[in-house]
Amino acid sequence: MARKCYICNKSKATGMKISHSHIRTKRTWKPNLQRVRIVTNNGTTKRVLVCTRCLKSGKVNRAI
């Protein structure tokens, strides 16, 4: 399973870490993904990775 959100397709972002002496090295920021069971459009349950922003905003219909 890819490490990205099932709802909004948020995935890792890349950039530079800059030290005090301005030495630049590559780094990544990973999304806060949670493995949850959701109810899909046709009524079946599916276990997917969803970011916490989608969970908090109510974009996900969680299975019980």
N, CA, C and O of each residue as an XYZ file, in Angstrom:
256
protein
N       0.841     -1.171      0.000
C       0.000      0.000      0.000
C       0.890      1.239      0.000
O       1.837      1.325      0.782
N       0.590      2.195     -0.873
C       1.392      3.410     -0.954
C       1.175      4.256      0.286
O       0.085      4.262      0.857
N       2.205      4.965      0.700
C       2.112      5.793      1.899
C       1.517      7.150      1.542
O       2.189      8.179      1.620
N       0.239      7.132      1.147
C      -0.463      8.381      0.891
C      -1.916      8.232      1.299
O      -2.432      7.121      1.415
N      -2.560      9.352      1.513
C      -3.932      9.372      2.002
C      -4.880      8.874      0.916
O      -4.766      9.267     -0.245
N      -5.816      8.007      1.300
C      -6.790      7.438      0.376
C      -7.782      8.496     -0.100
O      -8.291      8.400     -1.217
N      -8.063      9.500      0.725
C      -9.074     10.504      0.420
C      -8.489     11.668     -0.385
O      -8.995     11.989     -1.460
N      -7.418     12.308      0.131
C      -6.903     13.534     -0.484
C      -5.580     13.338     -1.219
O      -5.038     14.306     -1.752
N      -5.046     12.122     -1.265
C      -3.787     11.805     -1.941
C      -2.587     12.567     -1.390
O      -1.612     12.784     -2.110
N      -2.645     12.974     -0.132
C      -1.493     13.623      0.489
C      -0.390     12.590      0.661
O      -0.633     11.493      1.164
N       0.831     12.943      0.239
C       1.965     12.036      0.364
C       3.152     12.813      0.900
O       3.017     13.977      1.279
N       4.318     12.175      0.933
C       5.460     12.840      1.538
C       5.921     14.014      0.697
O       5.807     14.003     -0.529
N       6.445     15.031      1.376
C       6.976     16.226      0.729
C       8.477     16.269      0.977
O       8.955     15.800      2.010
N       9.213     16.828      0.035
C      10.659     16.911      0.178
C      11.099     18.359      0.240
O      10.409     19.263     -0.230
N      12.267     18.552      0.834
C      12.819     19.894      0.954
C      14.226     19.821      1.486
O      14.874     18.776      1.427
N      14.695     20.935      2.007
C      16.051     21.023      2.519
C      16.038     21.334      4.011
O      15.261     22.164      4.481
N      16.915     20.651      4.744
C      17.177     21.000      6.137
C      18.372     21.953      6.103
O      19.397     21.638      5.498
N      18.248     23.102      6.741
C      19.315     24.097      6.714
C      19.859     24.265      8.120
O      19.120     24.625      9.037
N      21.149     24.005      8.294
C      21.785     24.112      9.598
C      22.121     25.576      9.899
O      21.915     26.457      9.064
N      22.640     25.816     11.096
C      23.025     27.173     11.501
C      24.135     27.711     10.598
O      24.183     28.909     10.319
N      25.030     26.824     10.139
C      26.109     27.251      9.240
C      25.679     27.221      7.778
O      26.511     27.359      6.881
N      24.385     27.041      7.537
C      23.753     27.059      6.217
C      24.184     25.890      5.340
O      24.220     26.021      4.116
N      24.508     24.758      5.939
C      24.736     23.537      5.186
C      23.375     22.929      4.886
O      22.566     22.729      5.792
N      23.122     22.634      3.610
C      21.810     22.141      3.194
C      21.869     20.655      2.916
O      22.735     20.188      2.176
N      20.938     19.903      3.514
C      20.799     18.474      3.260
C      19.332     18.183      2.981
O      18.440     18.867      3.483
N      19.099     17.152      2.169
C      17.725     16.799      1.814
C      17.020     16.127      2.986
O      17.632     15.396      3.764
N      15.714     16.394      3.097
C      14.894     15.749      4.114
C      13.476     15.591      3.591
O      13.123     16.153      2.554
N      12.659     14.820      4.313
C      11.272     14.604      3.908
C      10.338     14.876      5.077
O      10.716     14.731      6.240
N       9.121     15.270      4.751
C       8.047     15.411      5.718
C       6.989     14.381      5.360
O       6.483     14.377      4.238
N       6.652     13.512      6.296
C       5.673     12.460      6.030
C       4.327     12.838      6.645
O       4.290     13.406      7.736
N       3.222     12.531      5.963
C       1.905     12.843      6.516
C       1.567     11.910      7.678
O       2.084     10.796      7.764
N       0.703     12.374      8.560
C       0.264     11.581      9.703
C      -0.873     10.684      9.237
O      -2.037     11.084      9.245
N      -0.524      9.464      8.829
C      -1.505      8.530      8.283
C      -1.925      7.526      9.340
O      -1.104      7.038     10.117
N      -3.223      7.224      9.356
C      -3.779      6.243     10.273
C      -4.468      5.158      9.449
O      -5.092      5.452      8.429
N      -4.356      3.909      9.889
C      -4.997      2.794      9.197
C      -6.391      2.614      9.792
O      -6.526      2.225     10.952
N      -7.421      2.895      9.006
C      -8.799      2.834      9.490
C      -9.650      2.012      8.533
O      -9.317      1.851      7.359
N     -10.760      1.495      9.065
C     -11.752      0.794      8.253
C     -12.821      1.797      7.869
O     -13.397      2.451      8.738
N     -13.095      1.926      6.568
C     -14.101      2.865      6.091
C     -15.178      2.115      5.325
O     -14.977      0.979      4.895
N     -16.320      2.766      5.161
C     -17.412      2.229      4.354
C     -17.322      2.893      2.988
O     -17.390      4.118      2.893
N     -17.169      2.099      1.924
C     -17.063      2.650      0.574
C     -18.446      2.992      0.034
O     -19.453      2.793      0.713
N     -18.485      3.511     -1.201
C     -19.750      3.960     -1.799
C     -20.744      2.822     -2.005
O     -21.954      3.027     -1.903
N     -20.236      1.614     -2.296
C     -21.156      0.492     -2.529
C     -21.500     -0.264     -1.249
O     -22.134     -1.317     -1.315
N     -21.092      0.251     -0.072
C     -21.498     -0.329      1.200
C     -20.548     -1.337      1.793
O     -20.799     -1.834      2.891
N     -19.468     -1.660      1.112
C     -18.502     -2.617      1.659
C     -17.487     -1.889      2.528
O     -17.275     -0.685      2.381
N     -16.866     -2.630      3.430
C     -15.835     -2.038      4.284
C     -14.460     -2.313      3.678
O     -14.235     -3.336      3.031
N     -13.555     -1.372      3.906
C     -12.219     -1.457      3.342
C     -11.252     -0.838      4.339
O     -11.571      0.173      4.965
N     -10.077     -1.432      4.492
C      -9.056     -0.892      5.391
C      -8.053     -0.090      4.578
O      -7.379     -0.632      3.703
N      -7.955      1.211      4.870
C      -7.117      2.105      4.074
C      -6.325      3.031      5.001
O      -6.583      3.102      6.202
N      -5.355      3.736      4.415
C      -4.590      4.758      5.125
C      -5.232      6.115      4.861
O      -5.442      6.500      3.711
N      -5.545      6.843      5.948
C      -6.195      8.147      5.841
C      -5.432      9.119      6.720
O      -5.038      8.767      7.832
N      -5.214     10.353      6.234
C      -4.509     11.349      7.043
C      -5.443     11.876      8.132
O      -6.666     11.808      8.010
N      -4.847     12.394      9.180
C      -5.630     12.845     10.327
C      -6.464     14.073     10.008
O      -7.480     14.301     10.664
N      -6.076     14.866      9.031
C      -6.878     16.026      8.663
C      -8.209     15.589      8.051
O      -9.245     16.197      8.319
N      -8.183     14.543      7.235
C      -9.426     14.019      6.653
C     -10.302     13.372      7.724
O     -11.527     13.486      7.677
N      -9.678     12.693      8.690
C     -10.438     12.100      9.788
C     -11.112     13.173     10.632
O     -12.284     13.049     10.988
N     -10.371     14.221     10.946
C     -10.887     15.281     11.818
C     -11.992     16.087     11.141
O     -12.941     16.507     11.804
N     -11.882     16.311      9.813
C     -12.855     17.120      9.113
C     -14.116     16.346      8.742
O     -15.088     16.939      8.275
N     -14.113     15.026      8.945
C     -15.319     14.249      8.686
C     -15.488     13.809      7.250
O     -16.600     13.482      6.836
N     -14.408     13.793      6.473
C     -14.493     13.353      5.081
C     -14.562     11.833      4.962
O     -14.767     11.308      3.868
N     -14.391     11.113      6.092
C     -14.343      9.671      6.083
C     -15.541      9.110      6.815
O     -15.864      9.560      7.915
N     -16.212      8.123      6.214
C     -17.317      7.438      6.859
C     -16.754      6.142      7.448
O     -16.616      5.147      6.738
N     -16.430      6.153      8.743
C     -15.768      5.011      9.375
C     -16.723      3.858      9.603
O     -17.899      4.057      9.907
N     -16.205      2.657      9.452
C     -16.987      1.441      9.706
C     -16.940      1.128     11.202
O     -15.970      1.457     11.886
N     -17.979      0.502     11.688
C     -18.049      0.172     13.123
C     -17.642     -1.261     13.361
O     -17.638     -1.720     14.503
